[in-house]
Amino acid sequence: MRAPWPADPPPGPFRGTFWRSPLRGPWLTAFLGTLLLALTSVVILTGFLSHAAYEPDLGRNAIVPRDGDLPGLLPFDWPTSPSWLYAFTQGLHVTVGFVAVPFLLAKLWSVIPRLFAWPPVASPAQALERIAIALLVGSALFQFATGVLNAQIYYPFKFNFVVAHYYGAIVFTASLLLHVLVKLPTIRHAYRERGVLQPLRANLASTEPEPYDPDGGLAPEHPDKPTLSRRGLLGLTAGGGALVAVMLGGQSIGGPLRKLSLLAPRREGFPVNKTAKAAEITAEMTGDGWRLELIHDGRKTRLTRADLAGMEQRRESLPIACVEGWSTTQSWSGVRLADLAKAAGADPENVTCLVESLQPAGVLRTATLNGGQVRDDRSLLALQVNGADLSLDHGYPARIIVPALPGVHNTKWVARMTFS
Amino acid sequence: MKRRYGASPLHLILHVALFAAFAWVALQIADARAASNIVLWFLAALVLHDLVLLPFYTGIDRAAKRLTSAARVNYLRVPAALSALLLLLFFPPILGRNEGSFARVAGTPPEGYAERWLLVTAVLFGVSALIYLARAAAAARAS
């Protein structure tokens, strides 16, 4: 059977002579790939942890439809200790995700000649590999693009971010795993030939192209004279990553770094994730007529804000961490959730709690807390923050604050709590 | 098998596993909101990077190399690449693209991002110029 394309490559990028960078070659791609793999492993792991932290199996927590989700990966409930757990994992997810972008760009630059390989398909195995690579590169770019946009609250797309980013993550993780397995011999060969770190020793004057190999398709046939050493290129890539970390990381780490993070979406000390106005909360809903409704076994208990203020108050310094990557630690005071469970007539040691907001709409107007979260002494229905009543934007008259709970599950403007 | 297929049977098995997983995801996506928009973004991500962004920046790099000598191009290339990276990642507030959506949830629009990005860009090029001058002075002393 004759191939449907000519034996000789058409002019342009399909010709081996088109690509001239003296730095491209199996070692550079292997090394960039190793660094990128380390970074993306952190991003993938913390991403799936965040999915688990939302406890999608409880109540109406699932954002990805439950019958279209993978089985729960964590064999235990999302814990409450350490209290900074979610701030840590999600801060890593977003910050390392941004930091990985220059490594991804460099990696894709290093392999671009392969996109134009000639003949386009040499064997059935290679055809499958090319489709798998398209899935890998497409899902990687999709994940980074949607994540970077979501962290800055910019939605030029029509789909639900959480759903698309979750399924994108599954394709990305699976195709990355396969890619690493398929390329392992190539990576090992490159490191054996050139050493893992050896090529970093060469300065510009002693930078030599990797040997031309028409089958590998990475090292150029006619290399230009280098204008940058390999360590220069890697330094630029890592320097880019470090600069991005400084520009963004402060919104997660806090302290003086917050001011230094000049381009972070949330630079203020105590950001408002969603204002009362955006949530359609009005002054009447939160005024004197407001009651907290506690429900257990069909029994209803209604409490005024004064009733709540009359109960034992507890003050806890706890972080609140948003899925978008920022976090802040504040001093909250209010009533223990366990005390409210008791007031409702439930056993605080063994009960979950469906919390509903006054918010008339939105996926996140309700959240279900697991048993450990209700039981924890530091879990509060907060009335005050830093010694003053909550502002309307921070959830007045009362909001949930639970250690290590994803930010949006710390429901604001609480209207009803159902213990079961 | 190896001769006709081009690789070991394990290669085929693993690829079939990936495609099956992908087909499962595709079935889930088909039920999701704006499924066609997800597919569009997936394809656009591939095309825009490989056929637009990469040729664009390598083209600029080639032009810069013609503009100056190989020995000096890095003093331009490094700050330009870092500044461009920041623009690529943080363009929504820098170009004011997320003003509406950001203000809707956070209450106030993002402010001063273009100014701070320009400031960082100025510092990057400034540091590069200082290094260039310092090295030029050292070379002049040495000769």
Interface residues (C-beta under 8 A of the other chain):
Chain A: P65 G68 F98 V101 P102 L105 L108 W109 I112 L115 A122 S123 P124 A125 Q126 L128 E129 I131 A132 A134 L135 V137 G138 S139 L141 F142 A145 T146 V148 L149 Q152 I153 Y154 Y155 P156 F157 K158 F159 N160 V163 A164 Y167 G168 I170 V171 A174 S175 L178 L181 V182 K225 T227 L228 G232 L236 G239 G240 L243 V244 M247 L262 L263 P265 P271 V272 N273 K274 T275 K277 A278 D393
Chain B: R4 Y5 G6 A7 H11 L12 L14 H15 A17 L18 F19 A21 F22 V25 Q28 I29 D31 A32 R33 A34 A35 N37 I38 W41 F42 L43 A45 L46 H49 D50 L54 T58 K65 A70 A71 V73 N74 R77 V78 A81 L82 L85 L86 L88 L89 F90 P92 P93 I94 R97 N98 S101 F102 R104 V105 A106 G107 P110 Y113 R116 W117 L119 V120
